[in-house]
């Protein structure tokens, strides 16, 4: 039986070429829970607005982990 550190270490592989990286990234994102995908998207949107110089308002829901 392999321990979890060995299993995770074997999952960390540098993909060769864009196609391999793209496929591996899609698989990683498919395993990500929906609430984390949504949180990432909201953070990316705030970053974009900040880069544009627009005012970024935080919702009260941003501070809760009740997803």
Backbone as CSV, one residue per row, in Angstrom:
resi,resn,N_x,N_y,N_z,CA_x,CA_y,CA_z,C_x,C_y,C_z
1,UNK,0.831,-1.185,0.000,0.000,0.000,0.000,0.877,1.251,0.000
2,UNK,0.572,2.198,-0.886,1.350,3.428,-0.932,0.734,4.455,-0.010
3,UNK,1.598,5.243,0.601,1.024,6.277,1.460,0.637,7.481,0.604
4,UNK,-0.164,8.370,1.177,-0.752,9.465,0.397,0.310,10.420,-0.142
5,UNK,1.438,10.561,0.568,2.490,11.460,0.074,3.084,10.930,-1.219
6,UNK,3.284,9.631,-1.305,3.821,9.044,-2.534,2.831,9.185,-3.675
7,UNK,1.546,8.977,-3.393,0.528,9.078,-4.430,0.450,10.509,-4.958
8,UNK,0.463,11.499,-4.049,0.391,12.895,-4.482,1.651,13.308,-5.219
9,UNK,2.798,12.812,-4.794,4.040,13.147,-5.475,4.029,12.609,-6.899
10,UNK,3.450,11.426,-7.098,3.413,10.864,-8.442,2.422,11.598,-9.335
11,UNK,1.434,12.302,-8.744,0.475,13.085,-9.518,1.089,14.375,-10.048
12,UNK,2.153,14.821,-9.441,2.805,16.070,-9.848,3.784,15.794,-10.975
13,UNK,3.313,15.989,-12.168,4.125,15.721,-13.347,4.117,16.964,-14.212
14,UNK,5.276,17.319,-14.743,5.344,18.435,-15.676,4.854,17.937,-17.022
15,UNK,3.791,18.559,-17.510,3.249,18.173,-18.798,4.154,18.709,-19.908
16,UNK,4.279,17.944,-20.980,5.104,18.343,-22.109,4.195,18.908,-23.186
17,UNK,4.465,20.130,-23.588,3.686,20.735,-24.656,2.371,21.298,-24.168
18,UNK,1.779,22.167,-24.969,0.542,22.835,-24.575,-0.621,21.861,-24.498
19,UNK,-0.720,20.931,-25.440,-1.858,20.007,-25.465,-1.905,19.165,-24.193
20,UNK,-0.758,18.643,-23.766,-0.721,17.843,-22.543,-1.079,18.683,-21.325
21,UNK,-0.569,19.908,-21.296,-0.877,20.798,-20.170,-2.362,21.143,-20.156
22,UNK,-2.915,21.441,-21.326,-4.323,21.806,-21.409,-5.223,20.674,-20.906
23,UNK,-4.939,19.461,-21.314,-5.730,18.310,-20.880,-5.602,18.089,-19.372
24,UNK,-4.382,18.168,-18.864,-4.169,17.974,-17.426,-4.875,19.068,-16.623
25,UNK,-4.843,20.309,-17.120,-5.507,21.400,-16.419,-7.023,21.203,-16.418
26,UNK,-7.585,20.765,-17.530,-9.019,20.493,-17.586,-9.412,19.406,-16.589
27,UNK,-8.575,18.381,-16.462,-8.859,17.311,-15.497,-8.795,17.830,-14.071
28,UNK,-7.803,18.694,-13.775,-7.700,19.269,-12.426,-8.919,20.123,-12.116
29,UNK,-9.342,20.937,-13.079,-10.501,21.799,-12.855,-11.789,20.994,-12.729
30,UNK,-11.884,19.880,-13.424,-13.074,19.041,-13.328,-13.224,18.444,-11.932
31,UNK,-12.105,18.209,-11.256,-12.156,17.644,-9.903,-12.443,18.699,-8.837
32,UNK,-12.296,19.990,-9.190,-12.495,21.067,-8.219,-13.986,21.212,-7.902
33,UNK,-14.347,21.285,-6.617,-15.755,21.462,-6.248,-16.309,22.784,-6.801
34,UNK,-17.608,22.790,-7.078,-18.246,23.950,-7.688,-18.062,25.219,-6.864
35,UNK,-18.211,25.120,-5.541,-18.101,26.333,-4.726,-16.705,26.945,-4.804
36,UNK,-15.678,26.130,-4.999,-14.323,26.669,-5.162,-14.147,27.298,-6.543
37,UNK,-14.777,26.701,-7.561,-14.733,27.297,-8.898,-15.395,28.668,-8.885
38,UNK,-16.538,28.758,-8.207,-17.253,30.021,-8.127,-16.436,31.064,-7.365
39,UNK,-15.820,30.657,-6.274,-14.981,31.569,-5.499,-13.816,32.067,-6.355
40,UNK,-13.181,31.172,-7.105,-12.078,31.562,-7.977,-12.551,32.572,-9.019
41,UNK,-13.707,32.310,-9.622,-14.245,33.196,-10.645,-14.546,34.583,-10.074
42,UNK,-15.120,34.630,-8.883,-15.410,35.915,-8.249,-14.131,36.682,-7.948
43,UNK,-13.100,35.997,-7.470,-11.823,36.651,-7.196,-11.176,37.157,-8.483
44,UNK,-11.271,36.377,-9.547,-10.723,36.796,-10.836,-11.460,38.028,-11.353
45,UNK,-12.766,38.075,-11.164,-13.558,39.232,-11.589,-13.157,40.479,-10.806
46,UNK,-12.999,40.348,-9.492,-12.560,41.486,-8.676,-11.186,41.964,-9.103
47,UNK,-10.296,41.039,-9.430,-8.955,41.408,-9.886,-9.033,42.189,-11.190
48,UNK,-9.854,41.724,-12.112,-10.033,42.424,-13.377,-10.559,43.835,-13.163
49,UNK,-11.584,43.977,-12.324,-12.133,45.301,-12.053,-11.087,46.207,-11.411
50,UNK,-10.300,45.645,-10.520,-9.248,46.412,-9.870,-8.196,46.869,-10.887
51,UNK,-7.840,45.997,-11.804,-6.852,46.353,-12.831,-7.390,47.439,-13.754
52,UNK,-8.702,47.453,-13.962,-9.329,48.486,-14.794,-9.463,49.803,-14.041
53,UNK,-9.228,49.779,-12.732,-9.360,50.982,-11.932,-10.765,51.227,-11.452
54,UNK,-11.623,50.237,-11.557,-12.991,50.371,-11.095,-13.065,50.049,-9.603
55,UNK,-14.057,50.601,-8.958,-14.260,50.355,-7.528,-14.730,48.923,-7.342
56,UNK,-14.091,48.241,-6.421,-14.440,46.852,-6.146,-15.156,46.797,-4.807
57,UNK,-16.428,46.427,-4.844,-17.222,46.306,-3.615,-17.269,44.845,-3.211
58,UNK,-17.033,44.585,-1.943,-17.093,43.222,-1.434,-18.480,42.956,-0.872
59,UNK,-19.050,41.816,-1.233,-20.325,41.401,-0.659,-20.095,40.802,0.704
60,UNK,-21.146,40.813,1.528,-21.065,40.149,2.826,-20.855,38.657,2.658
61,UNK,-21.338,38.104,1.538,-21.212,36.675,1.301,-19.769,36.260,1.063
62,UNK,-18.882,37.198,0.738,-17.482,36.858,0.504,-16.785,36.365,1.758
63,UNK,-17.299,36.764,2.910,-16.667,36.392,4.163,-17.210,35.111,4.762
64,UNK,-18.214,34.516,4.141,-18.799,33.317,4.709,-18.310,32.087,3.963
65,UNK,-18.203,30.999,4.680,-17.810,29.716,4.073,-18.988,28.764,4.101
66,UNK,-20.194,29.274,3.965,-21.404,28.450,4.067,-21.828,27.834,2.758
67,UNK,-20.990,27.848,1.750,-21.358,27.349,0.430,-21.830,25.948,0.444
